[in-house]
Amino acid sequence: MFKQIAWDTFKKTGNINTFMEFKQLTELEKKIEEEKNGNNKDKGNNIS
């Protein structure tokens, strides 16, 4: 749902930042979930 909202916003405004922020958030959520499950291959605590 959020991906579609971000994509629609990009199409309407031409501003890629909304879509890119969404992508960064989903990757961050994925890393957090992997850390919770102990499956994180990136052992550093570098979150960017």
N, CA and C atoms as a LAMMPS dump frame, in Angstrom:
ITEM: TIMESTEP
0
ITEM: NUMBER OF ATOMS
144
ITEM: BOX BOUNDS ff ff ff
-5.0000000000000000e+02 5.0000000000000000e+02
-5.0000000000000000e+02 5.0000000000000000e+02
-5.0000000000000000e+02 5.0000000000000000e+02
ITEM: ATOMS id mol type element x y z
1 1 1 N 0.825 -1.188 0
2 1 2 C 0 0 0
3 1 3 C 0.873 1.257 0
4 2 1 N 1.854 1.302 0.921
5 2 2 C 2.711 2.485 0.987
6 2 3 C 3.528 2.648 -0.278
7 3 1 N 3.954 1.54 -0.844
8 3 2 C 4.733 1.61 -2.081
9 3 3 C 3.903 2.261 -3.177
10 4 1 N 2.644 1.899 -3.273
11 4 2 C 1.769 2.476 -4.289
12 4 3 C 1.549 3.97 -4.052
13 5 1 N 1.378 4.35 -2.798
14 5 2 C 1.208 5.768 -2.461
15 5 3 C 2.457 6.554 -2.85
16 6 1 N 3.628 6.015 -2.499
17 6 2 C 4.889 6.692 -2.835
18 6 3 C 5.046 6.799 -4.345
19 7 1 N 4.725 5.733 -5.056
20 7 2 C 4.854 5.738 -6.512
21 7 3 C 3.883 6.735 -7.137
22 8 1 N 2.64 6.755 -6.67
23 8 2 C 1.654 7.697 -7.198
24 8 3 C 2.07 9.139 -6.934
25 9 1 N 2.636 9.379 -5.754
26 9 2 C 3.113 10.729 -5.43
27 9 3 C 4.224 11.133 -6.379
28 10 1 N 5.143 10.211 -6.652
29 10 2 C 6.225 10.495 -7.594
30 10 3 C 5.661 10.812 -8.98
31 11 1 N 4.708 10.014 -9.435
32 11 2 C 4.149 10.241 -10.767
33 11 3 C 3.457 11.601 -10.857
34 12 1 N 2.774 12.016 -9.784
35 12 2 C 2.041 13.283 -9.794
36 12 3 C 2.974 14.485 -9.683
37 13 1 N 4.005 14.362 -8.841
38 13 2 C 4.846 15.521 -8.555
39 13 3 C 6.157 15.526 -9.32
40 14 1 N 6.612 14.352 -9.736
41 14 2 C 7.911 14.263 -10.383
42 14 3 C 9.056 14.295 -9.391
43 15 1 N 8.735 14.291 -8.092
44 15 2 C 9.753 14.344 -7.046
45 15 3 C 10.085 12.92 -6.618
46 16 1 N 11.266 12.474 -6.947
47 16 2 C 11.687 11.103 -6.66
48 16 3 C 11.971 10.888 -5.183
49 17 1 N 12.13 11.954 -4.409
50 17 2 C 12.496 11.824 -2.999
51 17 3 C 11.493 11.001 -2.203
52 18 1 N 10.211 11.159 -2.466
53 18 2 C 9.202 10.395 -1.728
54 18 3 C 9.384 8.91 -1.945
55 19 1 N 9.591 8.51 -3.193
56 19 2 C 9.768 7.096 -3.492
57 19 3 C 11.075 6.58 -2.901
58 20 1 N 12.125 7.365 -2.981
59 20 2 C 13.417 6.94 -2.451
60 20 3 C 13.377 6.815 -0.92
61 21 1 N 12.67 7.728 -0.253
62 21 2 C 12.531 7.638 1.194
63 21 3 C 11.775 6.374 1.568
64 22 1 N 10.75 6.049 0.801
65 22 2 C 10.016 4.819 1.047
66 22 3 C 10.95 3.62 0.926
67 23 1 N 11.75 3.622 -0.108
68 23 2 C 12.665 2.5 -0.337
69 23 3 C 13.66 2.365 0.822
70 24 1 N 14.183 3.48 1.302
71 24 2 C 15.113 3.444 2.425
72 24 3 C 14.437 2.908 3.682
73 25 1 N 13.197 3.321 3.909
74 25 2 C 12.477 2.845 5.085
75 25 3 C 12.212 1.352 5.021
76 26 1 N 11.855 0.848 3.856
77 26 2 C 11.591 -0.585 3.75
78 26 3 C 12.873 -1.387 3.953
79 27 1 N 13.998 -0.89 3.473
80 27 2 C 15.271 -1.579 3.687
81 27 3 C 15.659 -1.546 5.163
82 28 1 N 15.41 -0.442 5.829
83 28 2 C 15.69 -0.334 7.259
84 28 3 C 14.812 -1.303 8.042
85 29 1 N 13.534 -1.364 7.703
86 29 2 C 12.63 -2.298 8.374
87 29 3 C 13.089 -3.741 8.172
88 30 1 N 13.563 -4.043 6.983
89 30 2 C 14.05 -5.387 6.69
90 30 3 C 15.261 -5.719 7.562
91 31 1 N 16.196 -4.774 7.698
92 31 2 C 17.381 -4.987 8.53
93 31 3 C 16.992 -5.194 9.991
94 32 1 N 16.048 -4.399 10.465
95 32 2 C 15.6 -4.527 11.854
96 32 3 C 14.98 -5.897 12.079
97 33 1 N 14.153 -6.332 11.158
98 33 2 C 13.525 -7.649 11.275
99 33 3 C 14.565 -8.767 11.255
100 34 1 N 15.582 -8.627 10.386
101 34 2 C 16.646 -9.623 10.333
102 34 3 C 17.426 -9.666 11.64
103 35 1 N 17.664 -8.511 12.242
104 35 2 C 18.37 -8.47 13.514
105 35 3 C 17.55 -9.136 14.611
106 36 1 N 16.254 -8.926 14.599
107 36 2 C 15.375 -9.563 15.586
108 36 3 C 15.444 -11.078 15.461
109 37 1 N 15.52 -11.552 14.222
110 37 2 C 15.531 -12.988 13.973
111 37 3 C 16.931 -13.587 14.023
112 38 1 N 17.948 -12.756 14.178
113 38 2 C 19.316 -13.24 14.232
114 38 3 C 19.861 -13.64 12.879
115 39 1 N 19.282 -13.14 11.819
116 39 2 C 19.699 -13.51 10.461
117 39 3 C 20.456 -12.4 9.759
118 40 1 N 20.889 -11.404 10.475
119 40 2 C 21.529 -10.251 9.859
120 40 3 C 22.967 -10.587 9.504
121 41 1 N 23.309 -10.519 8.24
122 41 2 C 24.666 -10.794 7.784
123 41 3 C 25.59 -9.598 7.984
124 42 1 N 25.009 -8.395 8.085
125 42 2 C 25.787 -7.181 8.326
126 42 3 C 25.873 -6.988 9.828
127 43 1 N 26.963 -7.45 10.418
128 43 2 C 27.077 -7.46 11.882
129 43 3 C 27.369 -6.084 12.477
130 44 1 N 27.742 -5.124 11.661
131 44 2 C 27.992 -3.79 12.178
132 44 3 C 26.696 -3.088 12.532
133 45 1 N 26.786 -2.043 13.29
134 45 2 C 25.575 -1.294 13.642
135 45 3 C 25.522 0.009 12.88
136 46 1 N 25.924 -0.042 11.627
137 46 2 C 25.919 1.118 10.76
138 46 3 C 24.578 1.213 10.056
139 47 1 N 23.73 2.09 10.552
140 47 2 C 22.428 2.286 9.915
141 47 3 C 22.467 3.644 9.22
142 48 1 N 22.326 3.611 7.904
143 48 2 C 22.367 4.878 7.166
144 48 3 C 21.116 5.039 6.359
